[in-house]
Amino acid sequence: MTSSGRYLLVTLLIISSLMWGMGQTILRESSFVDHGDYYYLNTGKKSAFLRLAGVYLVRHEQQQKNPADLATLLQEQFRGQLEVVQENPFREQVLVRVLDQDRTPEILKSLDAADPSIYFVSPVLAGTDRRGMVGLEPRIIVALQHAKFADTVFERLAAAGLRPVEKLWYTDDQFVLEMDDPVTDVGEIFRLSRDIADLAEVEWAEPNLYTYIRQGAFPQDPPNDTYYSSQWHHNNTGQTGGVPDADIDSNQGWAYGVGTTGYVGGGSQQIVIAIYDDGVQTNHPDLNCDTANDWDFNNNDNDPSPGSSDNHGTACAGCAAAVGNNGLGVVGSCPKGKILAVRCTTGDDVTFANAMRHCGVHADVVSCSWSIGEMSALSDAIAEVATGEAGHGYRRQGKGSPVLFASGNNASGWLQFTLTGLSAGTYDFQWNFVKDRRISSGYDTVWLDDIVFPGGEVTEDFESLTSLPGGGWTTGGDANWSIVTAGSEQHTKGETGRSARAGAISHRDNTFIDRNDLPVGAGDLTFWAWVSCQQYNVDFLGRIVYTDYMEVNINGAGNYFKFSPGQYGHQNLLEYPASLAETIAVGASNDGGYTGSEERTDFSQWGPELDFVSPGNGIYTTDRTGSNGYNQFGDYYSSFGGTSAATPIAAGVAAVILSYNYNLTAADVRQLMRNSCDEIGPYAYTSKGLNGRNDYYGHGRINLYKALDDAPLLVALASFRAYPRHDRVVLRWETLSEVDNAGFNVWRADSPHGDYEQLNHYLIPAAGGETWGATYYFNDEEAIPGKTYYYQLEDIEFSGQRTVHGPVKVTAGRDRWEPVEIENSRQRTPR
């Protein structure tokens, strides 16, 4: 395509601000407006977008022009007409803002022709579904119902000026269509996507959006690795101030033998873990990388080395598979595993889907410590990799590769604060919440509880108070504090009881609570607080500028704990893609150092899709060598954290499980990890169907040793499938072998973690023998057409031990040209 005429005319009016990533602000004063830009995802969900005023993404061929060089050229050529935006999450592309709005069409037309490397200028759009910012190109991705429809569909679309230009990697029925005619408004791209999706032969269609990942890092006898003793998550003895045994029992798990540390069955084949991230330093002395298949999808070459500020992927790689027992640095949870480095931080939908399938072709486990806006192409790719759909050369073929995603770091919660070294005396203590002139974020308030004053003789948990002032407390400012009682919207500390909450104030106001003239002994002031407000900013001199904040004043001065964390409220929804049924969603746990008991980290997002939590604070791991990386004075970093650390640690556990039993499916691995978790935290693990869990912790904190101890499965299931028919759902399963198997039960629910009901009235007897298997069928004739169900298969041994497989998902009453299939998983219950 030529670049002539590809400029876009927009006028955007509504003033707001846009947040991107996890806690960073970009284009703080940008405006956006609704132009009716939307399409439908493969789930049927509407994905809508707003356009940012005057902001454009300059899509260019990086092979022809370095982004920095192009930015300099545009800045000089269009001086006074536009400016290059420095806070640019797209990184490998150039982001500009038009300064003279009245001349927008003329400037964009000139911008489009400014350099041969530029092939499209797109407005920047913000997804209303928390996708973040995206750009477009005049291309549409289409997934056909079947590859046999390709000629028919493409002949019809040719009349609309669309032609296929490439096929998505490792697929036969997903294509990229390019628009031949110049595009004057991206609304045309969205409209065509919706029209194509309506064709009978098409599964789904969507614009090829260009976006970026949002990372989740929080830059916070045994193996002989140098820093192993500091890696509390392997073997917690309290060495870093945490609770002993608040760990994943790595040592006990590794004791299973060579095969459990990264070599399949103790042989020569190494387990490969894909680190799909911002690049990995492949020549790091403590990492073993698969350099033959590594790939950089940002630059389209086989060098996935990090960019100048890309430290995240190398740290993740060390959490998963830093080489163990080599007398060097740290050890990963899979000590002998190999890393597949896949660099992909910015790109269009096709790029992210291609990168995911590349992971499936070359890796046994896929670790993704990031989130992004929902896209059908990526969802399809994840489902294929996780279920091992045949036909695309996936490394684990029909067994699937476990795909682990971080749940996200945007939750907030209670934190403990300690001020040390106060001498005995009489003090005035004040907690004050202050708002800035104009911006509101989150709940805009503070909760306070469990105060221990110096000396320890005076404490306050607010349980005896029903209102303020009272109990020696006074309150004031522009609004009074109050006592709130536990409830779904009050967010008190603990499931029951009371806490103090700051008053509701307007801009430029403050609200405080005081305990005055209080005699105390010498010691520390400790208290718990939850601050929900906007994040502090950093000015051009690098100074922290507080906006809304909590502060503690003692005797009228001090400003202790001036705190503006950017915690926007309890985000009880997992980020996409962790929210997908096919992914393994990983939250973060801590070492118990704050409260004296192991808990979920306050920032770790939670919800019904969460599978489990994994250690995620103060993790010692690999860092880029020399002066690069988080630690500019060494090759290792002691404070990596967040769900970014938790996910690769869990991915390493999944890899160890596969090295012990490579015949397990990805669903088997998920179920083993769920069932072997340690139940931690203050919340009950209730039974939903056949599995105990809660939304805060999933099934609990992972345990490597217990997972391996549960791994041998006596019934080897080859497949478990669901076929929709017009008047029923047909379940079919096949076993490879059955040792001491008495028979099967079939269970059904309306959601993956719902209440399962048993469908068969009598045990379905086993037909196979100890060394051979059989094929079984079950008809669910009560399934309602059009309704989606989840099925589990339970096998029962003569000993009474029960193993659960599934769930498989199917929508009843849809006769299709092929069956719906999701590979099985298994769980064991104690004898």
BAKOL-565448 format. One record per residue (C-alpha): x, y, z. Coordinates in steps of 0.2 Angstrom, whole numbers, plus 5000, padded with zeros to 4 digits. Each point is the difference from the previous one (the first is absolute). Layout:
<rs>
   xx   yy   zz
    X    Y    Z
...
</rs>
This chain:
<rs>
   xx   yy   zz
 5000 5000 5000
 5006 5018 4997
 4999 5012 5014
 4991 5014 4989
 4985 5007 5008
 5000 4990 5016
 4997 5014 5012
 4986 5001 5012
 4988 5014 5004
 4993 5001 5018
 4994 5014 5012
 5000 4994 5018
 4993 5011 5014
 4996 4992 5017
 5013 5003 5013
 5006 4986 5011
 5016 4991 5004
 5006 4983 4995
 5009 4987 5011
 5011 4986 4992
 5010 4985 5007
 5000 4997 5019
 5002 5016 5009
 5007 5012 4986
 4992 5015 4993
 5002 5005 4982
 4993 5015 4990
 4993 5007 5016
 4990 5014 4993
 4994 4991 4984
 4982 5001 4994
 4990 4986 4992
 4983 4998 4992
 4988 4986 4994
 5000 4998 4981
 4990 4983 5001
 5016 4990 4997
 4997 4982 5005
 5000 4982 4995
 4995 4983 5008
 5012 4987 5007
 4999 4982 4997
 4990 4998 5016
 4987 5012 4994
 5005 5014 5012
 5000 5018 4993
 5017 5008 5000
 4999 5019 4998
 5013 5014 4999
 5001 5019 5002
 5012 5011 4990
 5013 5011 5008
 5000 5018 4995
 5014 5005 4989
 5011 4984 5004
 5006 4989 4986
 5010 4984 4998
 5012 5001 4985
 5002 4982 4994
 5016 4997 4991
 5011 4986 4994
 5014 4999 5013
 5012 4991 4988
 5000 5017 4990
 5001 5012 5014
 5005 5000 5018
 4986 5006 5011
 5011 5013 5009
 5006 5006 4983
 4983 5002 4993
 4994 5009 5016
 5015 5013 4998
 4995 5002 4981
 4982 5004 5004
 5004 5011 5014
 5011 5011 4989
 4989 4999 4985
 4984 5004 5009
 5007 5012 5013
 4985 5010 5007
 4987 4989 4991
 5002 4984 5010
 5011 4993 5015
 5006 4983 5003
 4992 4992 5016
 5014 4994 5011
 4989 4990 5012
 4998 4987 4986
 4995 4982 5005
 5000 4994 4981
 5019 5003 5001
 5005 4993 4983
 4988 5012 4991
 4999 5019 5001
 4986 5009 5009
 4996 5018 4996
 4988 5013 5005
 4994 5013 4988
 5001 5018 5007
 4990 5010 4987
 4983 4991 5001
 4993 5011 4986
 5013 4994 4988
 4998 4981 5004
 4996 4994 4983
 5014 5009 4992
 5013 4995 5013
 4995 4982 4999
 5001 4999 4981
 5017 5007 5001
 5005 4989 5014
 4994 4985 4990
 5013 5004 4986
 5014 5006 5012
 5010 4985 4998
 5000 4984 4989
 5000 4989 5016
 4983 5007 5005
 4985 4989 4994
 4986 5005 5010
 4995 5014 5013
 4987 4994 5012
 4991 5010 5014
 5003 4993 5017
 4985 4991 5008
 4996 4996 5018
 4990 4984 5003
 4985 5002 5011
 5003 4982 5006
 5017 5004 5008
 5010 4995 4985
 5010 5016 5001
 5006 5009 4985
 5000 4993 4982
 5004 5005 4983
 4994 4993 4983
 5005 4995 4983
 4989 4997 4985
 5000 4982 5003
 4987 4988 5007
 5002 4982 5007
 4987 4987 4995
 4998 4983 5008
 4990 4988 4988
 4988 4987 5006
 5011 4988 4990
 5015 5002 4988
 4989 4993 4986
 4990 5016 4999
 5015 5011 4996
 4998 5002 4981
 4981 5004 5002
 5003 5013 5013
 5015 5008 4992
 4991 5001 4983
 4986 5009 5009
 5011 5012 5010
 5010 5005 4984
 4985 5010 4994
 5002 5010 5017
 5018 5004 4996
 5007 4987 5012
 5013 4987 4996
 5009 4987 5011
 5018 5004 5002
 5006 4987 5014
 4995 4986 5010
 5002 4999 5019
 5014 4989 5005
 4996 4982 5002
 4981 5002 4995
 4991 4995 4984
 4984 5010 5003
 5006 5017 5006
 5005 5014 4988
 5005 5018 5000
 4991 5011 4987
 5006 5016 4993
 4990 5014 4994
 5005 5006 4983
 4992 5017 5000
 5007 5015 5011
 4991 5001 5017
 4995 5017 5005
 4991 4995 5016
 5004 4985 5011
 4981 4998 5003
 5000 4992 4983
 5012 4986 5007
 4988 4997 5014
 4985 4999 4989
 5007 4988 4988
 5006 4989 5014
 4982 4999 5006
 4993 4996 4983
 5013 4987 4997
 4996 4992 5016
 4982 4998 4995
 5004 4989 4985
 4994 4982 5003
 5017 4993 4996
 5009 5011 5012
 5004 4995 5019
 5005 5018 5004
 5009 5015 4993
 5008 5015 5009
 5011 5015 4995
 5019 4996 5002
 5003 5012 5014
 5018 5005 5005
 5002 5000 5019
 5013 4996 5014
 5000 4989 5016
 4998 5007 5017
 5013 4992 5011
 4998 4996 5019
 5017 5001 5007
 5003 5007 5018
 5018 5006 4998
 5001 4993 5020
 5053 4869 5030
 4994 5018 4991
 5006 5007 4983
 5017 5008 5000
 4994 5016 4991
 5007 5016 5008
 4983 5008 5005
 4990 4984 5003
 4999 5003 5019
 4991 5017 4996
 4987 4992 4988
 4987 4998 5014
 4987 4994 4988
 5010 4984 4998
 5003 4996 5018
 4994 5013 5013
 5009 4999 5017
 4996 5018 5004
 5016 5006 4993
 4992 5016 4992
 4988 5003 5015
 4986 4989 4993
 4991 4985 5007
 5009 4983 5000
 4993 4988 4987
 4991 5014 4991
 5008 4993 4984
 4996 4988 4985
 5011 4986 5008
 5012 5000 4985
 5013 4990 5009
 4989 4985 5004
 4993 5001 4982
 5017 5000 4992
 5005 4985 5011
 4989 4989 4988
 5015 4999 4989
 5008 5007 4984
 4985 4997 4990
 4990 5013 5011
 5012 5014 4997
 4998 5003 4982
 5005 4984 4990
 4986 4989 4994
 5000 4984 5010
 5018 5003 5004
 5005 4998 4981
 5008 5013 4989
 4985 5010 4994
 4999 5016 5010
 4983 5008 5004
 4998 5017 4991
 4992 5015 5009
 4995 5015 4988
 5003 5017 5009
 4988 5010 4989
 5005 5018 5006
 5011 5014 4996
 5016 4990 4995
 5012 4989 5010
 5019 5002 5001
 5003 4984 4992
 5019 5000 5004
 4997 5002 5019
 5012 4988 5008
 4986 4993 5011
 4987 4997 4986
 4999 4986 4987
 4991 5007 4985
 4993 4991 4984
 5009 5012 4989
 4996 4990 4984
 4981 5004 5002
 5000 5017 5010
 4992 5014 4990
 4997 5019 5002
 4983 5004 4993
 5003 5018 5003
 5014 5001 4987
 4996 4984 4991
 5017 4991 5002
 5007 4986 5011
 5009 5011 5013
 4988 5003 5015
 5012 5010 5009
 4992 5013 5011
 4999 5019 4995
 5009 5013 5011
 4986 5000 5013
 4994 4982 4999
 5005 4992 5016
 4984 4990 5003
 5002 4984 4990
 5017 4996 5006
 4994 5001 5018
 4985 4989 4995
 5011 4987 4992
 5011 4998 5016
 4984 4997 5010
 4995 4986 4989
 5016 4992 4995
 5017 5007 5006
 5012 4986 4999
 5001 4991 5017
 5015 4993 5009
 5013 5008 4989
 5008 5010 5014
 4993 5016 4993
 4987 5013 5004
 4982 4993 5003
 4990 4985 4995
 4983 5000 4991
 4986 4989 5005
 5004 4988 4985
 5019 5000 5003
 5005 4991 4984
 4987 5007 4988
 5003 5009 4984
 4994 5017 4996
 4991 5005 4984
 5002 5019 4999
 4986 5008 4990
 5000 5019 5000
 4984 5008 4996
 4995 5016 5009
 4992 5011 4986
 4991 4994 4984
 4984 4997 4992
 4987 4986 5004
 5009 4989 4987
 5017 5002 5008
 4993 4995 5018
 4991 4985 4993
 5015 4994 4989
 5012 5002 5015
 4988 4989 5011
 4999 4986 4987
 5019 5001 4998
 5001 4997 5019
 4989 4985 4997
 5010 4993 4986
 5017 5001 5009
 4996 4999 5019
 4992 4988 5013
 4994 5014 5012
 4996 5018 4996
 5003 5014 5013
 4992 5017 4997
 5002 5013 5014
 4989 5014 4992
 4983 5005 4995
 4992 5008 4984
 4984 5004 4993
 4989 4986 4994
 5002 4995 4982
 4993 4985 4991
 5016 4995 4991
 5009 4998 5016
 4986 4991 5009
 4999 4987 4985
 5019 4998 5001
 5000 4997 5019
 4986 4988 4998
 5010 4990 4987
 5016 5000 5009
 4992 4995 5017
 4989 4986 4993
 5013 4994 4987
 4989 5001 4985
 5007 4989 4986
 5006 5006 4984
 5012 5014 5004
 5016 4991 5005
 4998 5004 5019
 5014 4993 5010
 4989 4990 5012
 4987 4996 4986
 4983 4995 5007
 5006 5001 5018
 5001 5019 5000
 5013 5012 5009
 4994 5008 5016
 4998 5019 4997
 5003 5010 5016
 4995 5018 5001
 5001 5013 5015
 4984 5004 5008
 5006 5019 5001
 5006 5012 5013
 4986 5013 5000
 4992 4994 5016
 5002 5010 5016
 4998 4996 5018
 5007 5002 5018
 5018 5003 5003
 5009 5001 5017
 5010 5015 5005
 5013 5002 5013
 5009 5015 5007
 5015 4995 5011
 5009 5008 5014
 4988 5011 5009
 5005 5004 5018
 4988 5000 5015
 4989 5015 5002
 4983 5009 4996
 4996 5002 4982
 4987 5006 4988
 4997 4987 4986
 4991 5005 4984
 4995 4991 4984
 4996 5012 4986
 4993 4997 4982
 5003 5015 4988
 4993 5002 4982
 5007 5010 4986
 4992 5013 4989
 4991 4990 4987
 5003 4981 4997
 4991 4986 5008
 5004 4982 4999
 4995 4984 5009
 4990 5001 5016
 5009 5017 5005
 5001 4995 5018
 5010 4991 5014
 4995 4986 5012
 5010 4998 5017
 5000 4986 5012
 5011 4990 5013
 5010 5014 5007
 5014 4995 5013
 5007 5016 5008
 5018 5001 5006
 5003 4989 5015
 4986 4988 4995
 4989 5005 5015
 4987 5009 4990
 4992 4993 4985
 4985 5003 4989
 4990 4989 4989
 4984 5011 4999
 4989 4984 5005
 4993 5009 5015
 4995 5016 4991
 4985 5003 4990
 5003 5018 4995
 5013 5014 5000
 5005 5011 5010
 5001 4987 5015
 5012 4989 5009
 5012 5014 5002
 5000 5004 4981
 4996 5016 4992
 4997 5003 4982
 4999 5016 4989
 5005 5009 4984
 4988 5002 4986
 4991 4984 5005
 5000 4988 5015
 5007 4982 5000
 4987 4987 5004
 4999 4982 5006
 4995 4987 4987
 4994 4982 5003
 5006 4985 4989
 4990 4999 4984
 5003 4997 4982
 5002 5019 4996
 5008 5005 5017
 5017 4991 4997
 5003 4999 5019
 5016 4990 5006
 4994 4982 5001
 4984 4992 4996
 4992 5006 5016
 5002 5015 5011
 5002 5019 4998
 5013 5012 4993
 5002 5019 5000
 4997 5008 4983
 5005 5018 4994
 4986 5012 4996
 4994 5003 4983
 5009 5016 4994
 5000 5011 4984
 5015 5007 4991
 5013 5011 5011
 4992 4993 5016
 5007 4989 5014
 4992 4988 5013
 5010 4995 5016
 4998 4989 5015
 5010 5004 5016
 5005 4991 5016
 5007 5015 5011
 5009 5001 5016
 5003 4981 5001
 5014 4994 5012
 5010 4986 4992
 5015 4990 5004
 5016 4999 4989
 4998 4989 4984
 4992 4999 4983
 4984 5007 4993
 4992 4987 4989
 4983 5000 4991
 4991 4993 4985
 4993 5012 4986
 4992 4998 4983
 5003 5015 4989
 4990 5001 4984
 5004 5016 4990
 5010 5005 4985
 5018 4997 4998
 5014 5013 5004
 5008 5008 4985
 5018 5003 4996
 5005 5018 4993
 5012 5004 4987
 5014 5001 5013
 4996 4982 5006
 4992 5006 5016
 4985 4991 5007
 4984 5012 5000
 4987 4994 5011
 4982 5003 4995
 4987 4991 5011
 5009 4991 5014
 4999 4994 5018
 5012 5007 5013
 5004 4997 5018
 5004 5015 5011
 5007 4999 5018
 4999 5015 5011
 4994 5010 4985
 5015 4996 4989
 5009 4986 4991
 4990 4995 4984
 5005 4982 5004
 4994 4987 4987
 4995 5013 4987
 4992 4987 4989
 4992 5002 4983
 5001 4982 4993
 4988 5000 4985
 4989 4987 5007
 4984 5002 4991
 4989 4988 5010
 4997 4982 5002
 5001 4993 4982
 4992 4983 5002
 5001 4997 4981
 5015 4991 4992
 5009 5008 4986
 4998 4993 4983
 5007 4987 4994
 5001 4993 5018
 4981 5001 5000
 4998 4987 4986
 4995 4982 5004
 5014 4993 4990
 5014 5009 5010
 5007 4996 5017
 4997 5016 5010
 5013 5003 5013
 4999 5013 5015
 5014 5005 5012
 5002 4994 5018
 5012 5008 5013
 5012 4992 5013
 4990 5005 5015
 5012 5013 5006
 4986 5014 5001
 4987 4991 5011
 5009 4984 5006
 4990 4989 4988
 5002 4996 4982
 4987 5010 4990
 4995 5006 4982
 5010 5016 4996
 4989 5015 5001
 5003 5005 4982
 4996 4983 4993
 4984 5000 4990
 4987 4986 5004
 4984 4993 4994
 4991 4984 4995
 5012 4996 4986
 5015 5000 5012
 5009 4983 5000
 5012 5003 5014
 5013 5011 5007
 5019 4999 5000
 5014 5009 5009
 5001 5018 4994
 5009 5012 5012
 5019 5003 5002
 5005 4986 4988
 5019 4998 4996
 5002 4997 4982
 5011 5003 4984
 5003 5018 4994
 5008 5006 4985
 5019 5000 5002
 5011 5015 5004
 4993 5017 5002
 4984 4995 4990
 4984 4994 5009
 4992 5004 5016
 5016 4998 5010
 5013 5011 4992
 5014 4992 5011
 4998 4981 4997
 4992 4986 4989
 4986 4996 5013
 4985 5009 5007
 4994 4997 5018
 4983 5009 4999
 4991 4994 4985
 4981 4997 5004
 4982 5002 4995
 4990 4987 4990
 5014 5002 4988
 5011 4990 5011
 4987 4988 5006
 4995 4995 4982
 5018 4993 4995
 5002 4992 5017
 4984 4990 4997
 5005 4997 4981
 5016 4992 5007
 4990 4989 5011
 4989 4995 4985
 5016 4996 4990
 5006 4989 5014
 4984 4990 5001
 5001 4997 4981
 5018 4994 5002
 4994 4988 5012
 4985 4994 4989
 5001 5007 4983
 4984 4991 4995
 4989 5011 5010
 4990 5013 4991
 5000 5018 5003
 4983 4998 5009
 5008 4986 5011
 5014 5012 5005
 4987 5013 5005
 4990 4988 5010
 5015 4993 5009
 5006 5017 5005
 4983 5005 5006
 4998 4984 5010
 5017 5001 5008
 4999 5018 5006
 5002 5005 5019
 4985 5009 5006
 5006 5016 5007
 4992 5017 5005
 4985 5005 5011
 4986 4994 4988
 4991 4983 5000
 5003 4989 4985
 4982 4995 4995
 4995 4985 4990
 4994 5005 4982
 4995 4984 4992
 5015 4988 5003
 5014 5013 5003
 5003 5011 5015
 5005 5018 4997
 4996 5018 5004
 5001 5015 4988
 5015 5008 5010
 5012 4986 4999
 4993 4988 4987
 5004 4983 5007
 5014 5007 5011
 5019 5002 4998
 5009 4988 4989
 5011 4986 5007
 5012 4991 4989
 5003 4985 5011
 4981 4997 5002
 4997 5001 4981
 5013 4987 4996
 4994 4989 5014
 4983 5000 4992
 5006 4999 4982
 4999 4981 4997
 4983 4997 4993
 4993 4982 4998
 4988 5004 4986
 5008 5006 4985
 4987 5010 4990
 5004 5003 4982
 4985 5012 4997
 4984 5007 5007
 4989 5009 4988
 4983 5008 4999
 4990 5000 4983
 4985 5011 4999
 4984 4993 4991
 4983 5008 4997
 4992 4990 5014
 5014 4995 5011
 5018 5001 5005
 5011 4985 4997
 5015 4997 5011
 5014 4988 4994
 5015 4995 5009
 5014 4988 4996
 5013 4992 5012
 5017 4994 4996
 5001 4988 5015
 4990 4997 5016
 5008 4994 5015
 4987 4994 5014
 4986 5011 4992
 4983 4996 5006
 4991 5013 4989
 4994 5017 4996
 4989 5014 5006
 4995 5015 4989
 4997 5018 5008
 4993 5016 4992
 5000 5018 5005
 4995 5017 4993
 5018 5008 5003
 5017 4993 5002
 5000 5002 5019
 4981 4998 5002
 4991 4987 5010
 5001 4984 4990
 4986 4987 5000
 5002 4982 4996
 4991 4994 4984
 5001 4981 5001
 4990 4991 5013
 5011 4985 5000
 5019 4998 4998
 5005 4998 4982
 5010 4984 5001
 5018 4999 4994
 5002 4990 4984
 5019 5001 4999
 5014 4989 5008
 5015 5004 5009
 5011 5002 4985
 4988 5005 4987
 4986 5013 4998
 4983 5002 4993
 4988 5013 4992
 4984 5007 5010
 4985 5010 4995
 4987 5009 5011
 4985 5010 4993
 4994 5015 5010
 4982 5001 4993
 4995 5013 5013
 5012 5014 4992
 4990 5015 4995
 5004 5006 4982
 5010 5016 5000
 5006 4999 5018
 5019 4997 5004
 5005 4986 5012
 5015 4994 5008
 5003 4981 5003
 5012 4991 5011
 5004 4981 4999
 5004 4991 5016
 5008 4983 5001
 4999 4989 5015
 5013 4987 5005
 4995 4984 5009
 5010 5008 5015
 4987 5014 5001
 5013 5013 4993
 4991 5012 4988
 5008 5010 4986
 4991 5014 4991
 5003 5005 4982
 4995 5016 4992
 4990 5011 4998
 4996 5000 4982
 4989 5014 4994
 4987 4999 4986
 4984 5010 4995
 4986 4988 4997
 4989 4998 4985
 5013 5007 4987
 5003 4987 4986
 5017 5005 4993
 5011 4993 4987
 5012 4995 5014
 4999 4996 5019
 5004 5012 5014
 5015 4993 5009
 5009 5005 5015
 5014 4989 5007
 4997 4991 5016
 5008 5004 5017
 5001 4989 5016
 5000 5001 5018
 5002 4987 5014
 4991 5000 5017
 5009 4991 5015
 4997 4982 5003
</rs>
